[in-house]
């Protein structure tokens, strides 16, 4: 899965820790994996800006991946990718 993670991280943020896309719905998307503000409560974060921290961003990404994998059998689905 590391190759897919690398691909998505590069596509989403060009591996920029501080990437923010304010035009995305739900308050924008943040960090390496461009996690949308929609996921803040799911990841039990205090605020969207917490997603700028790379360790938080990647842990939240893993939680989202695991949720999508168990629910839809496609962990990369939230990033519009197929496994």
mmCIF file of the N, C-alpha and C atoms, coordinates in Angstrom:
data_MODEL
# 
_entry.id   MODEL 
# 
loop_
_atom_site.group_PDB 
_atom_site.id 
_atom_site.type_symbol 
_atom_site.label_atom_id 
_atom_site.label_alt_id 
_atom_site.label_comp_id 
_atom_site.label_asym_id 
_atom_site.label_entity_id 
_atom_site.label_seq_id 
_atom_site.pdbx_PDB_ins_code 
_atom_site.Cartn_x 
_atom_site.Cartn_y 
_atom_site.Cartn_z 
_atom_site.occupancy 
_atom_site.B_iso_or_equiv 
_atom_site.pdbx_formal_charge 
_atom_site.auth_seq_id 
_atom_site.auth_comp_id 
_atom_site.auth_asym_id 
_atom_site.auth_atom_id 
_atom_site.pdbx_PDB_model_num 
ATOM 1   N N  . UNK A 1 1  ? 0.803   -1.201 0.000  1.00 0.00 ? 1  UNK A N  1 
ATOM 2   C CA . UNK A 1 1  ? 0.000   0.000  0.000  1.00 0.00 ? 1  UNK A CA 1 
ATOM 3   C C  . UNK A 1 1  ? 0.852   1.274  0.000  1.00 0.00 ? 1  UNK A C  1 
ATOM 4   N N  . UNK A 1 2  ? 2.139   1.127  0.309  1.00 0.00 ? 2  UNK A N  1 
ATOM 5   C CA . UNK A 1 2  ? 2.992   2.316  0.407  1.00 0.00 ? 2  UNK A CA 1 
ATOM 6   C C  . UNK A 1 2  ? 3.116   3.042  -0.931 1.00 0.00 ? 2  UNK A C  1 
ATOM 7   N N  . UNK A 1 3  ? 3.145   2.298  -2.012 1.00 0.00 ? 3  UNK A N  1 
ATOM 8   C CA . UNK A 1 3  ? 3.246   2.937  -3.328 1.00 0.00 ? 3  UNK A CA 1 
ATOM 9   C C  . UNK A 1 3  ? 2.002   3.784  -3.623 1.00 0.00 ? 3  UNK A C  1 
ATOM 10  N N  . UNK A 1 4  ? 0.831   3.267  -3.264 1.00 0.00 ? 4  UNK A N  1 
ATOM 11  C CA . UNK A 1 4  ? -0.399  4.019  -3.467 1.00 0.00 ? 4  UNK A CA 1 
ATOM 12  C C  . UNK A 1 4  ? -0.425  5.233  -2.539 1.00 0.00 ? 4  UNK A C  1 
ATOM 13  N N  . UNK A 1 5  ? 0.022   5.064  -1.314 1.00 0.00 ? 5  UNK A N  1 
ATOM 14  C CA . UNK A 1 5  ? 0.094   6.194  -0.382 1.00 0.00 ? 5  UNK A CA 1 
ATOM 15  C C  . UNK A 1 5  ? 0.988   7.290  -0.950 1.00 0.00 ? 5  UNK A C  1 
ATOM 16  N N  . UNK A 1 6  ? 2.148   6.914  -1.445 1.00 0.00 ? 6  UNK A N  1 
ATOM 17  C CA . UNK A 1 6  ? 3.066   7.894  -2.056 1.00 0.00 ? 6  UNK A CA 1 
ATOM 18  C C  . UNK A 1 6  ? 2.412   8.607  -3.239 1.00 0.00 ? 6  UNK A C  1 
ATOM 19  N N  . UNK A 1 7  ? 1.750   7.839  -4.087 1.00 0.00 ? 7  UNK A N  1 
ATOM 20  C CA . UNK A 1 7  ? 1.099   8.408  -5.268 1.00 0.00 ? 7  UNK A CA 1 
ATOM 21  C C  . UNK A 1 7  ? 0.035   9.432  -4.870 1.00 0.00 ? 7  UNK A C  1 
ATOM 22  N N  . UNK A 1 8  ? -0.802  9.056  -3.918 1.00 0.00 ? 8  UNK A N  1 
ATOM 23  C CA . UNK A 1 8  ? -1.886  9.944  -3.502 1.00 0.00 ? 8  UNK A CA 1 
ATOM 24  C C  . UNK A 1 8  ? -1.334  11.173 -2.790 1.00 0.00 ? 8  UNK A C  1 
ATOM 25  N N  . UNK A 1 9  ? -0.349  10.970 -1.918 1.00 0.00 ? 9  UNK A N  1 
ATOM 26  C CA . UNK A 1 9  ? 0.234   12.098 -1.201 1.00 0.00 ? 9  UNK A CA 1 
ATOM 27  C C  . UNK A 1 9  ? 0.844   13.107 -2.171 1.00 0.00 ? 9  UNK A C  1 
ATOM 28  N N  . UNK A 1 10 ? 1.505   12.614 -3.196 1.00 0.00 ? 10 UNK A N  1 
ATOM 29  C CA . UNK A 1 10 ? 2.090   13.523 -4.184 1.00 0.00 ? 10 UNK A CA 1 
ATOM 30  C C  . UNK A 1 10 ? 0.997   14.236 -4.985 1.00 0.00 ? 10 UNK A C  1 
ATOM 31  N N  . UNK A 1 11 ? -0.009  13.498 -5.403 1.00 0.00 ? 11 UNK A N  1 
ATOM 32  C CA . UNK A 1 11 ? -1.090  14.099 -6.181 1.00 0.00 ? 11 UNK A CA 1 
ATOM 33  C C  . UNK A 1 11 ? -1.875  15.133 -5.370 1.00 0.00 ? 11 UNK A C  1 
ATOM 34  N N  . UNK A 1 12 ? -2.151  14.808 -4.129 1.00 0.00 ? 12 UNK A N  1 
ATOM 35  C CA . UNK A 1 12 ? -2.991  15.680 -3.305 1.00 0.00 ? 12 UNK A CA 1 
ATOM 36  C C  . UNK A 1 12 ? -2.289  16.951 -2.857 1.00 0.00 ? 12 UNK A C  1 
ATOM 37  N N  . UNK A 1 13 ? -1.013  16.835 -2.433 1.00 0.00 ? 13 UNK A N  1 
ATOM 38  C CA . UNK A 1 13 ? -0.358  17.998 -1.815 1.00 0.00 ? 13 UNK A CA 1 
ATOM 39  C C  . UNK A 1 13 ? 1.042   18.276 -2.338 1.00 0.00 ? 13 UNK A C  1 
ATOM 40  N N  . UNK A 1 14 ? 1.499   17.457 -3.292 1.00 0.00 ? 14 UNK A N  1 
ATOM 41  C CA . UNK A 1 14 ? 2.901   17.545 -3.726 1.00 0.00 ? 14 UNK A CA 1 
ATOM 42  C C  . UNK A 1 14 ? 3.827   17.371 -2.524 1.00 0.00 ? 14 UNK A C  1 
ATOM 43  N N  . UNK A 1 15 ? 3.350   16.593 -1.525 1.00 0.00 ? 15 UNK A N  1 
ATOM 44  C CA . UNK A 1 15 ? 4.078   16.274 -0.289 1.00 0.00 ? 15 UNK A CA 1 
ATOM 45  C C  . UNK A 1 15 ? 4.375   17.520 0.543  1.00 0.00 ? 15 UNK A C  1 
ATOM 46  N N  . UNK A 1 16 ? 3.520   18.523 0.410  1.00 0.00 ? 16 UNK A N  1 
ATOM 47  C CA . UNK A 1 16 ? 3.646   19.763 1.162  1.00 0.00 ? 16 UNK A CA 1 
ATOM 48  C C  . UNK A 1 16 ? 2.883   19.620 2.478  1.00 0.00 ? 16 UNK A C  1 
ATOM 49  N N  . UNK A 1 17 ? 3.613   19.643 3.592  1.00 0.00 ? 17 UNK A N  1 
ATOM 50  C CA . UNK A 1 17 ? 3.000   19.483 4.909  1.00 0.00 ? 17 UNK A CA 1 
ATOM 51  C C  . UNK A 1 17 ? 1.918   20.521 5.180  1.00 0.00 ? 17 UNK A C  1 
ATOM 52  N N  . UNK A 1 18 ? 2.094   21.706 4.621  1.00 0.00 ? 18 UNK A N  1 
ATOM 53  C CA . UNK A 1 18 ? 1.234   22.841 4.940  1.00 0.00 ? 18 UNK A CA 1 
ATOM 54  C C  . UNK A 1 18 ? 0.178   23.128 3.877  1.00 0.00 ? 18 UNK A C  1 
ATOM 55  N N  . UNK A 1 19 ? -0.038  22.208 2.971  1.00 0.00 ? 19 UNK A N  1 
ATOM 56  C CA . UNK A 1 19 ? -1.005  22.422 1.894  1.00 0.00 ? 19 UNK A CA 1 
ATOM 57  C C  . UNK A 1 19 ? -2.418  22.563 2.450  1.00 0.00 ? 19 UNK A C  1 
ATOM 58  N N  . UNK A 1 20 ? -3.097  23.587 1.989  1.00 0.00 ? 20 UNK A N  1 
ATOM 59  C CA . UNK A 1 20 ? -4.496  23.820 2.348  1.00 0.00 ? 20 UNK A CA 1 
ATOM 60  C C  . UNK A 1 20 ? -5.245  24.191 1.074  1.00 0.00 ? 20 UNK A C  1 
ATOM 61  N N  . UNK A 1 21 ? -6.364  23.525 0.849  1.00 0.00 ? 21 UNK A N  1 
ATOM 62  C CA . UNK A 1 21 ? -7.238  23.861 -0.270 1.00 0.00 ? 21 UNK A CA 1 
ATOM 63  C C  . UNK A 1 21 ? -8.524  24.412 0.325  1.00 0.00 ? 21 UNK A C  1 
ATOM 64  N N  . UNK A 1 22 ? -8.622  25.715 0.392  1.00 0.00 ? 22 UNK A N  1 
ATOM 65  C CA . UNK A 1 22 ? -9.777  26.371 1.013  1.00 0.00 ? 22 UNK A CA 1 
ATOM 66  C C  . UNK A 1 22 ? -11.042 26.262 0.173  1.00 0.00 ? 22 UNK A C  1 
ATOM 67  N N  . UNK A 1 23 ? -10.913 25.890 -1.092 1.00 0.00 ? 23 UNK A N  1 
ATOM 68  C CA . UNK A 1 23 ? -12.090 25.825 -1.959 1.00 0.00 ? 23 UNK A CA 1 
ATOM 69  C C  . UNK A 1 23 ? -12.859 24.513 -1.830 1.00 0.00 ? 23 UNK A C  1 
ATOM 70  N N  . UNK A 1 24 ? -12.279 23.523 -1.182 1.00 0.00 ? 24 UNK A N  1 
ATOM 71  C CA . UNK A 1 24 ? -13.005 22.266 -0.979 1.00 0.00 ? 24 UNK A CA 1 
ATOM 72  C C  . UNK A 1 24 ? -14.176 22.497 -0.027 1.00 0.00 ? 24 UNK A C  1 
ATOM 73  N N  . UNK A 1 25 ? -15.240 21.716 -0.182 1.00 0.00 ? 25 UNK A N  1 
ATOM 74  C CA . UNK A 1 25 ? -16.386 21.862 0.720  1.00 0.00 ? 25 UNK A CA 1 
ATOM 75  C C  . UNK A 1 25 ? -16.015 21.477 2.159  1.00 0.00 ? 25 UNK A C  1 
ATOM 76  N N  . UNK A 1 26 ? -16.894 21.759 3.089  1.00 0.00 ? 26 UNK A N  1 
ATOM 77  C CA . UNK A 1 26 ? -16.714 21.419 4.505  1.00 0.00 ? 26 UNK A CA 1 
ATOM 78  C C  . UNK A 1 26 ? -15.498 22.086 5.130  1.00 0.00 ? 26 UNK A C  1 
ATOM 79  N N  . UNK A 1 27 ? -15.178 23.280 4.691  1.00 0.00 ? 27 UNK A N  1 
ATOM 80  C CA . UNK A 1 27 ? -14.093 24.028 5.311  1.00 0.00 ? 27 UNK A CA 1 
ATOM 81  C C  . UNK A 1 27 ? -12.721 23.784 4.744  1.00 0.00 ? 27 UNK A C  1 
ATOM 82  N N  . UNK A 1 28 ? -12.617 23.087 3.636  1.00 0.00 ? 28 UNK A N  1 
ATOM 83  C CA . UNK A 1 28 ? -11.334 22.894 2.992  1.00 0.00 ? 28 UNK A CA 1 
ATOM 84  C C  . UNK A 1 28 ? -10.722 21.530 3.269  1.00 0.00 ? 28 UNK A C  1 
ATOM 85  N N  . UNK A 1 29 ? -9.549  21.304 2.667  1.00 0.00 ? 29 UNK A N  1 
ATOM 86  C CA . UNK A 1 29 ? -8.775  20.081 2.846  1.00 0.00 ? 29 UNK A CA 1 
ATOM 87  C C  . UNK A 1 29 ? -7.366  20.462 3.261  1.00 0.00 ? 29 UNK A C  1 
ATOM 88  N N  . UNK A 1 30 ? -6.734  19.599 4.064  1.00 0.00 ? 30 UNK A N  1 
ATOM 89  C CA . UNK A 1 30 ? -5.518  19.979 4.765  1.00 0.00 ? 30 UNK A CA 1 
ATOM 90  C C  . UNK A 1 30 ? -4.435  18.907 4.725  1.00 0.00 ? 30 UNK A C  1 
ATOM 91  N N  . UNK A 1 31 ? -3.191  19.374 4.679  1.00 0.00 ? 31 UNK A N  1 
ATOM 92  C CA . UNK A 1 31 ? -2.030  18.532 4.900  1.00 0.00 ? 31 UNK A CA 1 
ATOM 93  C C  . UNK A 1 31 ? -1.655  17.606 3.767  1.00 0.00 ? 31 UNK A C  1 
ATOM 94  N N  . UNK A 1 32 ? -0.787  16.668 4.104  1.00 0.00 ? 32 UNK A N  1 
ATOM 95  C CA . UNK A 1 32 ? -0.198  15.754 3.121  1.00 0.00 ? 32 UNK A CA 1 
ATOM 96  C C  . UNK A 1 32 ? -1.242  15.023 2.281  1.00 0.00 ? 32 UNK A C  1 
ATOM 97  N N  . UNK A 1 33 ? -2.249  14.496 2.944  1.00 0.00 ? 33 UNK A N  1 
ATOM 98  C CA . UNK A 1 33 ? -3.257  13.701 2.241  1.00 0.00 ? 33 UNK A CA 1 
ATOM 99  C C  . UNK A 1 33 ? -4.507  14.505 1.905  1.00 0.00 ? 33 UNK A C  1 
ATOM 100 N N  . UNK A 1 34 ? -4.468  15.823 2.143  1.00 0.00 ? 34 UNK A N  1 
ATOM 101 C CA . UNK A 1 34 ? -5.595  16.714 1.862  1.00 0.00 ? 34 UNK A CA 1 
ATOM 102 C C  . UNK A 1 34 ? -6.903  16.151 2.423  1.00 0.00 ? 34 UNK A C  1 
ATOM 103 N N  . UNK A 1 35 ? -6.892  15.937 3.726  1.00 0.00 ? 35 UNK A N  1 
ATOM 104 C CA . UNK A 1 35 ? -8.068  15.425 4.414  1.00 0.00 ? 35 UNK A CA 1 
ATOM 105 C C  . UNK A 1 35 ? -9.083  16.552 4.543  1.00 0.00 ? 35 UNK A C  1 
ATOM 106 N N  . UNK A 1 36 ? -10.295 16.264 4.126  1.00 0.00 ? 36 UNK A N  1 
ATOM 107 C CA . UNK A 1 36 ? -11.364 17.248 4.133  1.00 0.00 ? 36 UNK A CA 1 
ATOM 108 C C  . UNK A 1 36 ? -11.844 17.496 5.562  1.00 0.00 ? 36 UNK A C  1 
ATOM 109 N N  . UNK A 1 37 ? -12.282 18.726 5.810  1.00 0.00 ? 37 UNK A N  1 
ATOM 110 C CA . UNK A 1 37 ? -12.802 19.102 7.112  1.00 0.00 ? 37 UNK A CA 1 
ATOM 111 C C  . UNK A 1 37 ? -13.929 18.210 7.603  1.00 0.00 ? 37 UNK A C  1 
ATOM 112 N N  . UNK A 1 38 ? -14.619 17.551 6.692  1.00 0.00 ? 38 UNK A N  1 
ATOM 113 C CA . UNK A 1 38 ? -15.684 16.607 7.041  1.00 0.00 ? 38 UNK A CA 1 
ATOM 114 C C  . UNK A 1 38 ? -15.217 15.567 8.046  1.00 0.00 ? 38 UNK A C  1 
ATOM 115 N N  . UNK A 1 39 ? -13.936 15.159 7.961  1.00 0.00 ? 39 UNK A N  1 
ATOM 116 C CA . UNK A 1 39 ? -13.399 14.060 8.766  1.00 0.00 ? 39 UNK A CA 1 
ATOM 117 C C  . UNK A 1 39 ? -12.888 14.474 10.141 1.00 0.00 ? 39 UNK A C  1 
ATOM 118 N N  . UNK A 1 40 ? -12.933 15.744 10.474 1.00 0.00 ? 40 UNK A N  1 
ATOM 119 C CA . UNK A 1 40 ? -12.370 16.214 11.745 1.00 0.00 ? 40 UNK A CA 1 
ATOM 120 C C  . UNK A 1 40 ? -13.010 15.513 12.943 1.00 0.00 ? 40 UNK A C  1 
ATOM 121 N N  . UNK A 1 41 ? -14.324 15.446 12.984 1.00 0.00 ? 41 UNK A N  1 
ATOM 122 C CA . UNK A 1 41 ? -14.987 14.765 14.105 1.00 0.00 ? 41 UNK A CA 1 
ATOM 123 C C  . UNK A 1 41 ? -14.682 13.268 14.099 1.00 0.00 ? 41 UNK A C  1 
ATOM 124 N N  . UNK A 1 42 ? -14.705 12.667 12.932 1.00 0.00 ? 42 UNK A N  1 
ATOM 125 C CA . UNK A 1 42 ? -14.414 11.235 12.809 1.00 0.00 ? 42 UNK A CA 1 
ATOM 126 C C  . UNK A 1 42 ? -13.038 10.917 13.382 1.00 0.00 ? 42 UNK A C  1 
ATOM 127 N N  . UNK A 1 43 ? -12.067 11.783 13.123 1.00 0.00 ? 43 UNK A N  1 
ATOM 128 C CA . UNK A 1 43 ? -10.698 11.568 13.588 1.00 0.00 ? 43 UNK A CA 1 
ATOM 129 C C  . UNK A 1 43 ? -10.486 12.094 15.008 1.00 0.00 ? 43 UNK A C  1 
ATOM 130 N N  . UNK A 1 44 ? -11.556 12.609 15.617 1.00 0.00 ? 44 UNK A N  1 
ATOM 131 C CA . UNK A 1 44 ? -11.515 13.109 16.995 1.00 0.00 ? 44 UNK A CA 1 
ATOM 132 C C  . UNK A 1 44 ? -10.480 14.218 17.178 1.00 0.00 ? 44 UNK A C  1 
ATOM 133 N N  . UNK A 1 45 ? -10.518 15.176 16.262 1.00 0.00 ? 45 UNK A N  1 
ATOM 134 C CA . UNK A 1 45 ? -9.604  16.314 16.318 1.00 0.00 ? 45 UNK A CA 1 
ATOM 135 C C  . UNK A 1 45 ? -10.325 17.533 16.880 1.00 0.00 ? 45 UNK A C  1 
ATOM 136 N N  . UNK A 1 46 ? -9.565  18.453 17.411 1.00 0.00 ? 46 UNK A N  1 
ATOM 137 C CA . UNK A 1 46 ? -10.142 19.686 17.959 1.00 0.00 ? 46 UNK A CA 1 
ATOM 138 C C  . UNK A 1 46 ? -10.487 20.687 16.868 1.00 0.00 ? 46 UNK A C  1 
ATOM 139 N N  . UNK A 1 47 ? -9.634  20.738 15.845 1.00 0.00 ? 47 UNK A N  1 
ATOM 140 C CA . UNK A 1 47 ? -9.852  21.713 14.773 1.00 0.00 ? 47 UNK A CA 1 
ATOM 141 C C  . UNK A 1 47 ? -9.223  21.205 13.480 1.00 0.00 ? 47 UNK A C  1 
ATOM 142 N N  . UNK A 1 48 ? -9.682  21.765 12.369 1.00 0.00 ? 48 UNK A N  1 
ATOM 143 C CA . UNK A 1 48 ? -9.187  21.342 11.055 1.00 0.00 ? 48 UNK A CA 1 
ATOM 144 C C  . UNK A 1 48 ? -7.682  21.540 10.926 1.00 0.00 ? 48 UNK A C  1 
ATOM 145 N N  . UNK A 1 49 ? -7.178  22.618 11.492 1.00 0.00 ? 49 UNK A N  1 
ATOM 146 C CA . UNK A 1 49 ? -5.753  22.925 11.369 1.00 0.00 ? 49 UNK A CA 1 
ATOM 147 C C  . UNK A 1 49 ? -4.860  21.857 11.995 1.00 0.00 ? 49 UNK A C  1 
ATOM 148 N N  . UNK A 1 50 ? -5.415  21.003 12.872 1.00 0.00 ? 50 UNK A N  1 
ATOM 149 C CA . UNK A 1 50 ? -4.627  19.894 13.432 1.00 0.00 ? 50 UNK A CA 1 
ATOM 150 C C  . UNK A 1 50 ? -4.102  18.987 12.320 1.00 0.00 ? 50 UNK A C  1 
ATOM 151 N N  . UNK A 1 51 ? -4.808  18.989 11.185 1.00 0.00 ? 51 UNK A N  1 
ATOM 152 C CA . UNK A 1 51 ? -4.423  18.120 10.065 1.00 0.00 ? 51 UNK A CA 1 
ATOM 153 C C  . UNK A 1 51 ? -3.143  18.567 9.370  1.00 0.00 ? 51 UNK A C  1 
ATOM 154 N N  . UNK A 1 52 ? -2.626  19.739 9.721  1.00 0.00 ? 52 UNK A N  1 
ATOM 155 C CA . UNK A 1 52 ? -1.364  20.205 9.156  1.00 0.00 ? 52 UNK A CA 1 
ATOM 156 C C  . UNK A 1 52 ? -0.189  19.391 9.723  1.00 0.00 ? 52 UNK A C  1 
ATOM 157 N N  . UNK A 1 53 ? -0.351  18.894 10.942 1.00 0.00 ? 53 UNK A N  1 
ATOM 158 C CA . UNK A 1 53 ? 0.688   18.056 11.571 1.00 0.00 ? 53 UNK A CA 1 
ATOM 159 C C  . UNK A 1 53 ? 0.767   16.739 10.794 1.00 0.00 ? 53 UNK A C  1 
ATOM 160 N N  . UNK A 1 54 ? 1.939   16.403 10.230 1.00 0.00 ? 54 UNK A N  1 
ATOM 161 C CA . UNK A 1 54 ? 2.017   15.212 9.377  1.00 0.00 ? 54 UNK A CA 1 
ATOM 162 C C  . UNK A 1 54 ? 1.678   13.911 10.099 1.00 0.00 ? 54 UNK A C  1 
ATOM 163 N N  . UNK A 1 55 ? 2.038   13.779 11.367 1.00 0.00 ? 55 UNK A N  1 
ATOM 164 C CA . UNK A 1 55 ? 1.717   12.529 12.066 1.00 0.00 ? 55 UNK A CA 1 
ATOM 165 C C  . UNK A 1 55 ? 0.210   12.411 12.291 1.00 0.00 ? 55 UNK A C  1 
ATOM 166 N N  . UNK A 1 56 ? -0.437  13.513 12.616 1.00 0.00 ? 56 UNK A N  1 
ATOM 167 C CA . UNK A 1 56 ? -1.896  13.498 12.769 1.00 0.00 ? 56 UNK A CA 1 
ATOM 168 C C  . UNK A 1 56 ? -2.558  13.240 11.427 1.00 0.00 ? 56 UNK A C  1 
ATOM 169 N N  . UNK A 1 57 ? -2.058  13.875 10.378 1.00 0.00 ? 57 UNK A N  1 
ATOM 170 C CA . UNK A 1 57 ? -2.626  13.720 9.049  1.00 0.00 ? 57 UNK A CA 1 
ATOM 171 C C  . UNK A 1 57 ? -2.559  12.263 8.597  1.00 0.00 ? 57 UNK A C  1 
ATOM 172 N N  . UNK A 1 58 ? -1.421  11.633 8.790  1.00 0.00 ? 58 UNK A N  1 
ATOM 173 C CA . UNK A 1 58 ? -1.272  10.245 8.337  1.00 0.00 ? 58 UNK A CA 1 
ATOM 174 C C  . UNK A 1 58 ? -2.052  9.271  9.212  1.00 0.00 ? 58 UNK A C  1 
ATOM 175 N N  . UNK A 1 59 ? -2.122  9.526  10.510 1.00 0.00 ? 59 UNK A N  1 
ATOM 176 C CA . UNK A 1 59 ? -2.938  8.653  11.380 1.00 0.00 ? 59 UNK A CA 1 
ATOM 177 C C  . UNK A 1 59 ? -4.417  8.787  11.027 1.00 0.00 ? 59 UNK A C  1 
ATOM 178 N N  . UNK A 1 60 ? -4.861  9.997  10.766 1.00 0.00 ? 60 UNK A N  1 
ATOM 179 C CA . UNK A 1 60 ? -6.245  10.215 10.364 1.00 0.00 ? 60 UNK A CA 1 
ATOM 180 C C  . UNK A 1 60 ? -6.514  9.543  9.009  1.00 0.00 ? 60 UNK A C  1 
ATOM 181 N N  . UNK A 1 61 ? -5.559  9.647  8.106  1.00 0.00 ? 61 UNK A N  1 
ATOM 182 C CA . UNK A 1 61 ? -5.683  8.982  6.796  1.00 0.00 ? 61 UNK A CA 1 
ATOM 183 C C  . UNK A 1 61 ? -5.851  7.480  6.964  1.00 0.00 ? 61 UNK A C  1 
ATOM 184 N N  . UNK A 1 62 ? -5.089  6.898  7.877  1.00 0.00 ? 62 UNK A N  1 
ATOM 185 C CA . UNK A 1 62 ? -5.197  5.463  8.130  1.00 0.00 ? 62 UNK A CA 1 
ATOM 186 C C  . UNK A 1 62 ? -6.580  5.120  8.690  1.00 0.00 ? 62 UNK A C  1 
ATOM 187 N N  . UNK A 1 63 ? -7.089  5.941  9.585  1.00 0.00 ? 63 UNK A N  1 
ATOM 188 C CA . UNK A 1 63 ? -8.439  5.706  10.122 1.00 0.00 ? 63 UNK A CA 1 
ATOM 189 C C  . UNK A 1 63 ? -9.487  5.771  9.019  1.00 0.00 ? 63 UNK A C  1 
ATOM 190 N N  . UNK A 1 64 ? -9.353  6.759  8.149  1.00 0.00 ? 64 UNK A N  1 
ATOM 191 C CA . UNK A 1 64 ? -10.284 6.903  7.021  1.00 0.00 ? 64 UNK A CA 1 
ATOM 192 C C  . UNK A 1 64 ? -10.154 5.700  6.083  1.00 0.00 ? 64 UNK A C  1 
ATOM 193 N N  . UNK A 1 65 ? -8.925  5.304  5.792  1.00 0.00 ? 65 UNK A N  1 
ATOM 194 C CA . UNK A 1 65 ? -8.675  4.140  4.934  1.00 0.00 ? 65 UNK A CA 1 
ATOM 195 C C  . UNK A 1 65 ? -9.352  2.895  5.522  1.00 0.00 ? 65 UNK A C  1 
ATOM 196 N N  . UNK A 1 66 ? -9.117  2.644  6.820  1.00 0.00 ? 66 UNK A N  1 
ATOM 197 C CA . UNK A 1 66 ? -9.682  1.453  7.463  1.00 0.00 ? 66 UNK A CA 1 
ATOM 198 C C  . UNK A 1 66 ? -11.210 1.483  7.464  1.00 0.00 ? 66 UNK A C  1 
ATOM 199 N N  . UNK A 1 67 ? -11.782 2.647  7.694  1.00 0.00 ? 67 UNK A N  1 
ATOM 200 C CA . UNK A 1 67 ? -13.237 2.794  7.655  1.00 0.00 ? 67 UNK A CA 1 
ATOM 201 C C  . UNK A 1 67 ? -13.766 2.471  6.255  1.00 0.00 ? 67 UNK A C  1 
ATOM 202 N N  . UNK A 1 68 ? -13.171 3.058  5.234  1.00 0.00 ? 68 UNK A N  1 
ATOM 203 C CA . UNK A 1 68 ? -13.625 2.829  3.858  1.00 0.00 ? 68 UNK A CA 1 
ATOM 204 C C  . UNK A 1 68 ? -13.406 1.374  3.444  1.00 0.00 ? 68 UNK A C  1 
ATOM 205 N N  . UNK A 1 69 ? -12.330 0.787  3.899  1.00 0.00 ? 69 UNK A N  1 
ATOM 206 C CA . UNK A 1 69 ? -12.035 -0.617 3.576  1.00 0.00 ? 69 UNK A CA 1 
ATOM 207 C C  . UNK A 1 69 ? -13.104 -1.526 4.181  1.00 0.00 ? 69 UNK A C  1 
ATOM 208 N N  . UNK A 1 70 ? -13.444 -1.291 5.456  1.00 0.00 ? 70 UNK A N  1 
ATOM 209 C CA . UNK A 1 70 ? -14.429 -2.153 6.105  1.00 0.00 ? 70 UNK A CA 1 
ATOM 210 C C  . UNK A 1 70 ? -15.847 -1.899 5.597  1.00 0.00 ? 70 UNK A C  1 
ATOM 211 N N  . UNK A 1 71 ? -16.153 -0.666 5.282  1.00 0.00 ? 71 UNK A N  1 
ATOM 212 C CA . UNK A 1 71 ? -17.516 -0.329 4.870  1.00 0.00 ? 71 UNK A CA 1 
ATOM 213 C C  . UNK A 1 71 ? -17.765 -0.555 3.380  1.00 0.00 ? 71 UNK A C  1 
ATOM 214 N N  . UNK A 1 72 ? -16.786 -0.199 2.541  1.00 0.00 ? 72 UNK A N  1 
ATOM 215 C CA . UNK A 1 72 ? -16.982 -0.230 1.086  1.00 0.00 ? 72 UNK A CA 1 
ATOM 216 C C  . UNK A 1 72 ? -16.012 -1.153 0.354  1.00 0.00 ? 72 UNK A C  1 
ATOM 217 N N  . UNK A 1 73 ? -15.142 -1.818 1.112  1.00 0.00 ? 73 UNK A N  1 
ATOM 218 C CA . UNK A 1 73 ? -14.116 -2.699 0.556  1.00 0.00 ? 73 UNK A CA 1 
ATOM 219 C C  . UNK A 1 73 ? -13.173 -1.960 -0.394 1.00 0.00 ? 73 UNK A C  1 
ATOM 220 N N  . UNK A 1 74 ? -12.968 -0.671 -0.139 1.00 0.00 ? 74 UNK A N  1 
ATOM 221 C CA . UNK A 1 74 ? -12.012 0.117  -0.922 1.00 0.00 ? 74 UNK A CA 1 
ATOM 222 C C  . UNK A 1 74 ? -11.475 1.238  -0.032 1.00 0.00 ? 74 UNK A C  1 
ATOM 223 N N  . UNK A 1 75 ? -10.359 0.959  0.608  1.00 0.00 ? 75 UNK A N  1 
ATOM 224 C CA . UNK A 1 75 ? -9.768  1.938  1.513  1.00 0.00 ? 75 UNK A CA 1 
ATOM 225 C C  . UNK A 1 75 ? -9.357  3.223  0.863  1.00 0.00 ? 75 UNK A C  1 
ATOM 226 N N  . UNK A 1 76 ? -9.011  3.162  -0.416 1.00 0.00 ? 76 UNK A N  1 
ATOM 227 C CA . UNK A 1 76 ? -8.569  4.378  -1.121 1.00 0.00 ? 76 UNK A CA 1 
ATOM 228 C C  . UNK A 1 76 ? -9.728  5.159  -1.724 1.00 0.00 ? 76 UNK A C  1 
ATOM 229 N N  . UNK A 1 77 ? -10.935 4.658  -1.592 1.00 0.00 ? 77 UNK A N  1 
ATOM 230 C CA . UNK A 1 77 ? -12.100 5.311  -2.166 1.00 0.00 ? 77 UNK A CA 1 
ATOM 231 C C  . UNK A 1 77 ? -12.253 6.790  -1.806 1.00 0.00 ? 77 UNK A C  1 
ATOM 232 N N  . UNK A 1 78 ? -12.020 7.177  -0.543 1.00 0.00 ? 78 UNK A N  1 
ATOM 233 C CA . UNK A 1 78 ? -12.153 8.602  -0.224 1.00 0.00 ? 78 UNK A CA 1 
ATOM 234 C C  . UNK A 1 78 ? -11.203 9.511  -1.015 1.00 0.00 ? 78 UNK A C  1 
ATOM 235 N N  . UNK A 1 79 ? -10.170 8.921  -1.591 1.00 0.00 ? 79 UNK A N  1 
ATOM 236 C CA . UNK A 1 79 ? -9.241  9.686  -2.441 1.00 0.00 ? 79 UNK A CA 1 
ATOM 237 C C  . UNK A 1 79 ? -9.477  9.390  -3.917 1.00 0.00 ? 79 UNK A C  1 
ATOM 238 N N  . UNK A 1 80 ? -10.630 8.779  -4.218 1.00 0.00 ? 80 UNK A N  1 
ATOM 239 C CA . UNK A 1 80 ? -11.035 8.450  -5.596 1.00 0.00 ? 80 UNK A CA 1 
ATOM 240 C C  . UNK A 1 80 ? -10.036 7.538  -6.289 1.00 0.00 ? 80 UNK A C  1 
ATOM 241 N N  . UNK A 1 81 ? -9.553  6.558  -5.569 1.00 0.00 ? 81 UNK A N  1 
ATOM 242 C CA . UNK A 1 81 ? -8.639  5.568  -6.126 1.00 0.00 ? 81 UNK A CA 1 
ATOM 243 C C  . UNK A 1 81 ? -9.190  4.171  -5.870 1.00 0.00 ? 81 UNK A C  1 
ATOM 244 N N  . UNK A 1 82 ? -8.816  3.240  -6.697 1.00 0.00 ? 82 UNK A N  1 
ATOM 245 C CA . UNK A 1 82 ? -9.179  1.845  -6.539 1.00 0.00 ? 82 UNK A CA 1 
ATOM 246 C C  . UNK A 1 82 ? -7.990  1.056  -6.007 1.00 0.00 ? 82 UNK A C  1 
ATOM 247 N N  . UNK A 1 83 ? -8.300  0.046  -5.203 1.00 0.00 ? 83 UNK A N  1 
ATOM 248 C CA . UNK A 1 83 ? -7.211  -0.817 -4.703 1.00 0.00 ? 83 UNK A CA 1 
ATOM 249 C C  . UNK A 1 83 ? -6.868  -1.854 -5.747 1.00 0.00 ? 83 UNK A C  1 
# 
